[in-house]
């Protein structure tokens, strides 16, 4: 009887852990502003509402940033197709890793760690902070810098098209980020990027 009870408790615990992952809806790959209009509207935002992003917007944003647009190729190029970045998604509910193939956010840490992703006050207010982490087994931090720029520009263009605000940030405490995201020695944070709705004046 005790073994049965333990099995039930363990099964419930495992289910509750798995339930923290977020299965995103399929990204909408059509629509949005024409490219030239998005480029014209691209800008940096440093004041944000705390309004959360809905799951469809989140899915579209992450696909635009670093999703797969072909069987094994992404929306952002990388040198020798290394695909060296791990896209960390920091929400109020926790720290997630974006699984682009499955279109799922895999929860790595539960809790609100947004403030740990940067020095500016708005990082704790905006609903989303992205952290671009390079897998050092695939590329060096220096070698990955250009590839990181492609991803962050994809985010800028998506936000310009969708009426969202964003700012890419290099001002963060690397050790705070490493601790909050529970990175291992082969993972190095390169840049962070805040996304959210612009604060209406």
N, C-alpha and C positions, 0 to 999 in steps of 0.2 A: 504493500500500500504506500509506504514511504517513497519507494522508487517511482511509483506512478505519479505521486504528487510532485516529486522533484522534476520528472519529465515534463509535466504540464506547466510548471513554473518556468522551466528553462525554455520551453516552446513559446510561451507567452512573452518572455523576455526577448527572445530572438525576433519574434514578430514585431514587437514594439520598436526594436532597434531598426529593423528593415523599413518600418513604416515612416521613419524620419526622412528617407530619401524622397525626392520630388520628381515624379514622372511628368515631364513637360509635354504639352500638346505639340503636334507636328508644327515646325516653323512655316510661316506663310512666306513663300519665296517669290511672290509677285506683289505688285503694287508699290506704294511709296512714291516719293518725289522723283522726278527725273534727276539724273546724276548732276547736271549743271546747276539745278536749283538746290540740291543738297550741298554741293560745294559752296554755293553762294551763301547758304544759311549756316554753314559750319562755324561754330564759335565755342569759346570756353565759358563755362558757368561755374560760379563759386558760391551761389546762394541757392539752397534747395528746400523744397517742401519735404515733410516726412511721409507723404503719401506713398504707399507701397506700389510696386509694379505688379500688374496682373501676370499670370503665368504665360499667357500668350505673348505678351510683350517681352517677357524675360526669355522665352524660347526663341523669338525672332531675333532679339539682340545678341544672344549667345551664338546662334547660328551665323549671323552676319559677322561676328567677331572672329570665330574660329571653328565653325562647323564644317561638315563635309559637303561639298557641292558636286563631288564625283565619288566613285567607289572608294578611292584611297587618297584623294586630294582635298585640300581644305580651301576655304574662302580667302585665306591669307597665305602667301608664298613663304617658303623657307629654303635656306641654302641646302642643296643636295637632297631636298625633300626630307630633311631630318625630323620635322614636326616635333621640335624639342620642347615646346611649351606645355605646361600644365596650367589650365585656367582655373584659378580658385575664385569662388563666388562667395562673398561675405554678406550675409543678410542678417536681419534682426534675429532670425531663428537659429542661425548657426553658420558654420563654415562648411562649404561644399566644394567638391571637385566636379567640374563639368565633363561628363562622359558624352562626347559628341556623337559617337556611333549609336549609343542607346538613347540619346536625347534625355538623359537623366542627370539630376543633381544628386551626387552621392554625399551624404552628410558625413563629414569627418569629425567635427566638433560641434557640440550643442551649446548654444548661448550666444549672446550679442557681443561680438568682437570688432564691430565696425570702427570704434574709436582707436583700436590698435593698428589700423591700417594707414594712419597718417597723422601729421602734426596739426592740421587745420581743424577748426571746430566743426565745419560742415560735414566731415567724414562720418561723424557719429549721428548726424541728422538724416542725410540722404539714405534712401532705402537700400542702395547697392554699392559695394566697392569690389571691383575686380582686382585681383593680384596676379600678375604675370610671373610665373615661376618657371625657370629653365631647368630641365633635367640635365644635369652635368654629365651624365653618361652619354648624352647625344651631342652636346655642344658646350663650349665655354660660355661664361656670362658675357664676355666681350664679343664673342662671335655671334651671340644670339641677339645683340642689341638692335640690329637692323630689322630682323624678323619681328621683334617685339613692336617696332614702330608700325609695321603693316597692320598688326592686330588692333592696336590702339586707334589707328586712323579708320579702320572699318567701324569701330565703335562710334567715333565722331560722326561719320557719315550716316550711320543708322540713326543716331540721336537727332541729327539735323533733319532727317526725313520724317522721324516719328514725333517731333515736337518735344524731345527730352533734352535735358541739360547734361553736360559731361565735362570733366577736366582730367587730363592725365597728370600724374603726380610722381615726382621723384623724391619728395620731401617726406620721408618716413623713417622710423627707427627700425633698422633691419632685424635687430634681435627681438623687438616687440612682434614684428610680423612673423618671424620664424617660430616664436613661442606660440602665438595665437593660432597659427595654421598647423602647428606640430610638424614642421618640415624636417626631413632627414638631412644628412650631410651631403647628399647628392642632389638636393633641391635648393635653388638660389632665387630669391625674389629680385626681380629686375625693375619693374615699374608697378604702380597702382593706378587705378582709374575709377573715379566716382561717377555714378550715373543716377539720375533721378529727375523728378519734375521740378521745373524752375519755380523759385519762390516768387509769387505774384506780389508786386509792390502796390 
